[in-house]
Amino acid sequence: MNGKAGTHRTVGGGLDATAGTIEALDALVEKFTGGSSISEVAAEATKAAKDLKEGAQYKYAEYYVKVFDKLTKSNGWAAKELTRLDNILKKGGLAPEKLDEFTSKTNILKRFVEKVAGKSEL
């Protein structure tokens, strides 16, 4: 875990592909996509997020928990949400804070979508 978002800046000032992601929670995404039950992994993610409550990453830890929760209801939610956020980012005109937030969320969603896509394809 890298700490401050500033360490994830590219030369152009944007965020890189790891901004917002949390290694410990990425491991749970892999566990889920490796065949573990969503409810079991979602419970672990909730616990892991609580452990990060004091850190700067808590906001994004909570987002992982939200994604797990949404996936328990709809398998395709992460891909749909990723598309929605990508479209907002492509339109542009966002305040810098919103740009950073959406970029970080898309980075997290990509972890889920890449793993799920790899799992469902033969």
Sequence and secondary structure as in RCSB ss.txt:
>XXXX:A:sequence
MNGKAGTHRTVGGGLDATAGTIEALDALVEKFTGGSSISEVAAEATKAAKDLKEGAQYKYAEYYVKVFDKLTKSN
GWAAKELTRLDNILKKGGLAPEKLDEFTSKTNILKRFVEKVAGKSEL
>XXXX:A:secstr
   SGGGGB TTSSB TTTT  HHHHHHHHHHHTT  HHHHHHHHHHHHHHTTTSTTHHHHHHHHHHHHHHHH T
THHHHHHHHHHHHHHH    HHHHHHHHHHHHHHHHHHHHHHHHH  
